[in-house]
């Protein structure tokens, strides 16, 4: 077997966290600038142009991997994004946990007497949304979970790694959150939700024997669930979502004892 064939993509990141942050920031700045000057009012989904930076984490990881291990390393990283065989029996919880959370949130809003529209799920928009958010999830998780997580976990444990990575993930999103014309309270609770969701991504990652594809599928289900709630995300409440996601994280940590 050749030396390149034996490359372990998890070994390409150990000393690259700071360079990753610098490269990611450099790649993201143009999108933050575009998000400030391009008006997306009138779009059915309230997303700023800066949301297109979703591909940057994977790009940053590929740039650093190419520098360290060349083309063979890049291929190894890309292949790991589609390690579907590791998921085994976890497809149902990965795909349906977040829709269940949003369904419960919708019920809570009704019980609380909040004004909320009836669900409007377009059979035309749904597959397009799934495809778009799947591609963007590859871009994010190929970098965040595939490149950043393992060095953090090696230095601490899954819980601390999830907390740190979730916080970095949330901070990276803050500018797009502002550009989406959200309130400070909305942004704060969305950041809390983001950290909690990273905990769930890490949980599925561990349960599926470190499958990046599992992280990608769950990330896709997060975005699809939020932006279908109940009408293109128009009534989404990150405060309620933070409470529900936090509750799920606590229950799973108590049941499974994997320090999450």
LINKAWO-V927914 format. One record per backbone hydrogen bond with DSSP energy under -1.0 kcal/mol. CO is the residue of the C=O (numbers start at 1). NH is the residue of the N-H. E is the energy in kcal/mol with one decimal. If there is no record, write none. Layout:
# LINKAWO-V927914
CO_NH_E + CO_NH_E
This chain:
# LINKAWO-V927914
4_7_-1.4 + 8_11_-2.1 + 9_12_-1.1 + 13_16_-2.8 + 16_20_-2.5 + 17_21_-2.3 + 18_22_-2.3 + 19_23_-2.9 + 20_24_-3.0 + 21_25_-2.3 + 22_26_-2.4 + 23_27_-2.4 + 24_28_-1.9 + 25_29_-2.1 + 28_32_-2.1 + 29_33_-2.3 + 30_34_-2.3 + 31_35_-2.4 + 32_36_-1.1 + 33_37_-1.1 + 34_38_-2.6 + 40_43_-1.8 + 45_47_-1.8 + 48_51_-2.0 + 49_52_-2.3 + 50_53_-1.8 + 51_54_-1.4 + 52_55_-1.1 + 53_56_-2.1 + 55_59_-1.9 + 56_60_-3.1 + 57_61_-2.1 + 58_62_-2.4 + 59_63_-2.3 + 60_64_-2.0 + 61_65_-2.3 + 62_66_-2.6 + 63_67_-1.6 + 64_68_-1.7 + 65_69_-3.5 + 66_70_-1.5 + 70_74_-1.7 + 71_75_-2.4 + 72_76_-2.0 + 73_77_-2.1 + 74_78_-2.3 + 75_79_-2.5 + 76_80_-1.8 + 79_82_-1.8 + 80_83_-1.2 + 82_84_-2.0 + 83_86_-1.3 + 84_87_-1.2 + 87_90_-1.7 + 90_94_-2.0 + 91_95_-2.5 + 92_96_-2.3 + 93_97_-1.7 + 96_100_-1.6 + 97_101_-2.1 + 98_102_-2.3 + 99_103_-2.1 + 100_104_-2.4 + 101_105_-2.3 + 102_106_-2.3 + 103_107_-2.1 + 104_108_-2.5 + 105_109_-2.2 + 106_110_-1.7 + 107_111_-2.5 + 108_112_-2.5 + 109_114_-2.4 + 110_113_-1.2 + 122_126_-2.5 + 125_129_-2.8 + 126_130_-2.6 + 127_131_-2.2 + 128_132_-2.6 + 129_133_-2.6 + 130_134_-2.0 + 131_135_-2.1 + 132_136_-2.1 + 133_137_-1.9 + 134_138_-2.0 + 135_139_-1.7 + 136_140_-1.9 + 137_141_-3.0 + 138_142_-1.9 + 139_58_-1.9 + 140_143_-1.2 + 140_144_-3.1 + 141_146_-2.4 + 143_147_-1.6 + 143_148_-1.6 + 144_149_-1.6 + 148_152_-1.3 + 149_153_-2.6 + 150_154_-2.4 + 151_155_-1.1 + 157_161_-2.8 + 158_162_-2.5 + 159_163_-2.2 + 160_164_-2.9 + 161_165_-2.9 + 162_166_-2.7 + 163_167_-2.0 + 164_168_-2.4 + 165_169_-2.7 + 166_170_-2.2 + 167_171_-2.6 + 168_172_-2.2 + 171_174_-1.1 + 173_177_-2.4 + 174_178_-2.4 + 175_179_-2.7 + 176_180_-1.2 + 177_182_-1.0 + 178_181_-1.9 + 183_187_-2.4 + 184_188_-2.6 + 185_189_-2.3 + 186_190_-2.3 + 187_191_-2.2 + 188_192_-1.9 + 189_193_-2.6 + 190_194_-2.5 + 191_195_-2.1 + 192_196_-2.1 + 193_197_-2.8 + 194_198_-1.9 + 195_199_-1.6 + 196_200_-1.5 + 197_201_-2.5 + 198_202_-2.6 + 199_203_-2.0 + 200_204_-2.5 + 201_205_-2.4 + 202_206_-2.5 + 203_207_-2.4 + 204_208_-1.8 + 205_210_-2.8 + 206_209_-1.5 + 211_215_-1.2 + 212_216_-2.3 + 213_217_-2.6 + 214_218_-2.5 + 215_219_-2.4 + 216_220_-2.3 + 217_221_-2.3 + 218_222_-2.0 + 219_223_-1.9 + 220_224_-2.6 + 221_225_-2.3 + 222_226_-2.4 + 223_227_-2.5 + 226_229_-1.4 + 229_235_-1.0 + 230_120_-2.8 + 231_234_-1.1 + 233_236_-1.1 + 237_241_-2.1 + 238_242_-2.5 + 239_243_-1.9 + 240_244_-2.4 + 241_245_-3.1 + 242_246_-2.5 + 243_247_-2.0 + 244_248_-2.1 + 245_249_-2.5 + 246_250_-2.3 + 247_251_-2.4 + 248_252_-2.7 + 249_253_-2.2 + 250_254_-2.1 + 251_255_-2.4 + 252_256_-2.7 + 253_257_-1.6
